[in-house]
Amino acid sequence: MKKESGWVMMEKKEKNIFGFCKGYMDFLGNAKTERGAVSEILKTAEKNNFKNIKNLKNLKQGMRVYAVNREKNIALAVIGKKPVENGLNIIVSHIDSPRLDLKPNPLYEDKDAGVALFKTHYYGGIRKYHWVNVPLALHGKIIKRNGEPVDIKIGENPDEPVFIIPDLLPHLSKKVQDERKLPEGIKGEELNILVGSMPVKDKNVKEKIKIAVLEKLNKKYGITEEDFVSAELEAVPATTPRDIGFDKSMIGAYGQDDRICAYTSLVAVNETKNPEKTCVALFVEKEEIGSDGNTGMKSMFFEEFVSELVRLTTDYSGIKVKKALSNSKALSADVNAAIDPTFKDVFEPRNSSKLGFGI
């Protein structure tokens, strides 16, 4: 099968390509976590006249609706000409990416080093040595004792601090890291994030640096150490999406697996008008760790969404919901690796992707 570079096939559409990618890069920069992705998708959906399905009493052809699950899943649908029980056209992508999560009691002070750190555990299939000496931002949500939610986003603006996991100097690593195999060059237990080094002035305080960090958090967010137990905080690279290459033909950014599919699915469903069958774009999380939980693909969220589509378009019955699911067609949209020019021997060229050449 003959393949041709997309840059050749679309030579006269380069301005359109770069314009599209500008929107994609903006999305990547604002959607570094599942909550961030859902927030961005929801903003775009509402600008394109999607309405919350919970607020509607019936649905008609051409209407555009959405449903959100725990701020981590979102489904968008454009109602088609044919009954929902005739089946849906569905595209599914995941909006979670490998990252570092803070443990429930993350903050501690290392008196020997004179610093305060966060303990983490990694989420998804990370290469642990990639995460040292890299500026990190903190994203997430804390639920305070009184039930008040507090959104956290630190490290994305130039005037904000970032965080880092320290690595050894080359001349100190010989007897420690250099004798390890590559996957264990940095171990999971060593992914500890530096968060402060200035102590409080009170001589009666034992953990002066830890308390200083807590005081700053309390002053800005009104939280205490106990609030970490009911927090969901994620460390992600504090980098902005950038063009790669002299020709700017590539994009370097965190989270392209699988937000590249999420963004293109979002654009596609926004541009869909009066389809024959109802079209659905579904965005889920937990894919990196098996799709479990009440926000993964194994949850009941999508089935409940389809049930609502049936209920609001016709006389409801469980059989109609089952028919809608049975008659549907779905595309699971995810990424794969393009041939690496340095490690070509791990690819089978005839059946591997080539950058810029499509499927």
N, C-alpha and C positions, 0 to 999 in steps of 0.2 A: 504494500500500500504506500503510495507516494504521499509524503508530507511536505508542507511548505511553511516557512516562517510566517507567523501572523503579521509581522512587520512588513512583509512583502505583499501579502494578501490585502492588507488594509493600509497601503502606502498613502492613500489620499485622505485617510481618516485619523492621522496622527494627532491633530488638535483635539478631536473627540476622545481619543484614547487617554491623552494626558488630562483632559478635563474630567473624565470619569474617574481616573485614578486619584485626582485631587480630593474628590468626595470620599473615596475609599480610604485614603490616608487620614483624613480628618476623622472618619469613623473609628479607625484603629486607635488613634490617639486618645479618643474619648471613651472607648469601650474596652478597657483593659481587664475588666472583671465581668462576671455574669450580670451583676446588678447594673454595672455601667453599660453593658450591651443592651439590656432590656430597656434602660432609660433612653438610650439613643434611638432604639428601634421605635419605642413608643412616641417619642417626640416627632419622628419622621412620619409615623403612621397617622397621628392626629392632624398633622399638616396636610395629609392626603385624604382627609375626610373619613378615616376609620373611626368608628364609634365603639364604646365599651358595650359589649353584648349584654352585660348585666342591667343596663339602663333601657333596654329595648323590649317591646311587647310582641313584635313580630318582625319578620325579615322578608324582603321582596328582592326580586332580581336586580342585580347591580349594586345592592347595598354593600357597604364595607364595614367589617366588624373586627374587634380584637378581644382577647381575654389574656389576663396576666395571672401567673401562678407564683405567689410568694416572692415577687420581684426578681425571679430567676428564670422563668419561662415566659414566653409570649407566643400567641398564635394569632395570625392575621388571616382573614378570609374575605374573598369577594364572591358574593352569591351569584350562582349561575342560572341559566335559563331552565335547565333540567332539575327535577327534584333531587334533594340531597341524597335520598335513598338510592338513586342511580349511581352514586359513587362520587368521590372527590378526586381532584388532581392535587397531589400533596408534594411539597418539597421540604425536606427536613435538614437542618444543620445544627451543629452544637456551638455554644458560645462560651464554653469553658476552655481554659488553656492551662498547661502545667505552670505551677507557681509555688510559692512558699506560704504556708498558713502559720499564724502564730498559735502556739499551744495555749490551753486554757489559763495557765499561770505562767506567762512568758517572761516576765521581767525579773532579772536578777543582777546582782553586782559581783564582779570579780575583783576582789581586793588586791590580788597580786598584780593585776594589770592596771588597776585604777580606772575601770570603765564599767558602764552598765550595758546590758545586752538583752535581746529578746531570743528566747528559745523558739525554734520553728520545727514543723514537720512538712515534708514536701508532698505536693499534690500532683498526681499524674506522673508520666514517664520523663523525668528530668535527667539531664546529664549534670550531676551535682557540681562538677568543677567549673561549669559555665557560670555559676552564680556568685563566685567570689570576686572581690574587687570590682564589682559592678554597681553603679548607683541604683538604689532601690527606692520605690515609693510605696507608701502604705495606703491601701484602699479598704473600705469595709463599713461595717455598722456595729455600734455598741448599743445594747439595751440596758439602760440604767436601772437601778433597783426600783425606782418608782414607775418603771414601764416606759419611760421616755426614750425614743430612739435618737441616736446621735450618729450622723454620717461623718465618716472620716476619709479625707483625701489629702495626703501630705506628700509633697515631693514632686509635683507636676509643674508647678510654677517656678520661674527662675529665682524668685525671692524666698522660696521655701527650702528648708533643709532636705537632704536626702539621707539615705541610710546605706550601710555597706557591710558585707561579710569579709573580714580581713583574711588575707592569705599570707603564707610565709615568704620571706625573701629567698631568692634562688640559692644563696650560699648557706641558708639555714635549713633547707628542705631535704638535703641529701639523705640523711639517716631517717627521715620521717616519711615524706611524701614520695620521694624519688624511687623508693624501693617497693612501693605499692603498684598494683595493676591500675591501669587508667581509670576504670569505673570507681575505684576506691581512693583515687587521688585526694578527693575530699569526701569524707563520710557524712551520712545524714546527720549524725550527732554533732558534727562540726559546723553546721550551717546556722551559726549564731550571729545575729545582726547587732552591730554597734549602734547604740542609741544615745549615748551621752558620756561625758567625762568630768563635768563640773560638779563639785560637791556643794551641799548646803553648808552654811557657816556655823550651824549649831553643833557644838562640841559634844553634846549629849546624844546625838543621833549616831547609831552604829553604821547603818548603810547610807552614807551621806549622798552618794551619787544616785543611787536608786530613788531615794526620797526626792532629790532634786528633779529627776525626770517626772515622778508622780505629781509634784507640785506644778510643773509646767502643764501637764495634761489636765490637771484639775482646774487650773486657771483658765485654760482655753476652752475645754470641753465639759467641765463640771463632772468629770468621772473620777472614780477611785480605783484602787488596785483590784477590789472585788468585782468590778464591772468587767474585767477581762474575761471572767468565766462565762458571761453572757454576751460575748463579742464574737464577731466573725471578721477578722482582719487578715488581709492578704498582702504579701510583699511581691511586687512586680517590677520589672525594669523601669527606671525613671528616664526613659528615652522617648524621643519623638520620632514618628515615621520619617524616613529620609529616602530620597532617590539614590540609587546605586549606579555607578558607572559614569564615564564621561558623557554618554548619550542619555543618561537618566532613564534607561530602559527597564530598570528593575527597582523593586521596593524593598527596603530593609525595615522591619518593624516587628515588635513583639505581638504574638497572638494571631498570626495569619492562619494558623491551624486552630479553629476552623472558621474564623471570622471573615475570611475571604468569601466563603460560601454563604455565610450569614448576610453579608452586605449585598452580594449579587442577588440573593433570594429576595431581600428586602426591596431592592430596586425593581425586580421583576414583578412582584406582587403589587407594588405601588403603580406600575404602568399597566396593570391588567384591568380591562374594562369589558363588561358584559360577556363573560365567558360562557361557553355552552354548559360546562360542569363547574360547580363551585370550586374555586382554587384556594388552597391553603398553604401558607408559609409558616412552618413550625420551627421555633427556636428553643432548644433545650440545653440542659447542662448535665454534669456528672458523666459525660461520655469518656473522659480521661480515666475514670476509675470504675467503669463497668455499667454506667447508666442506671445505677440503683437509686433508692431514696425517693422522696415525694416530689423531687424536681427533675428526676432523670426520665429517660424514655420509658422505663418500666413502670412509671407512676400511672395514675388514672386520669391525669390532666387532659390528655388528648381525647380520650374516650368521652370524658365529660363535656369537652368542647363540641365534639360531634353530636352528642345528645342534645345540647342546647341548639345547635343548628337545625336539627330535626324538629325539636319542640317548637321553634319559632317560625318554621316554614310550613308545617303540616300538622295533622293530628298525630300526637306522639304515640309511639309504641316501641318497646324494646326490639322487636323484630326489624323495624325500620332502621334503627341504629346499627344493628348487625348487618343489614343489607348495605347500608351506606359504607361501612368499613370493608365488607367483602367485595363490593364493586369498585372500590377505590384503586387508584394507581399512585405509587409513592416513589420518589427519588430521594435516596439518602445521599446528601451532598457532603463530601469530605475531601481532604487533600491527599496527595501522595508526593513522593520525592522525585524530582527531576534528576537526570544523570549528573553525578558529581564528576567534574573533569579530573580530579585528583584521585578519586577512588572508584574508577569505572568498573573494576573487577567485581563489585558487589551488585552490579546491574546487568540485566539481560537486554541489550540495546533494542532488539526487535519489539520488545513488549514493555519498555520503560518510557516514561515521559521525557521529552526533550524541551528545554526551556523555550517558551514562545511558540511551540508547535502544536498546541492543543492536546487532545486525548490521544 
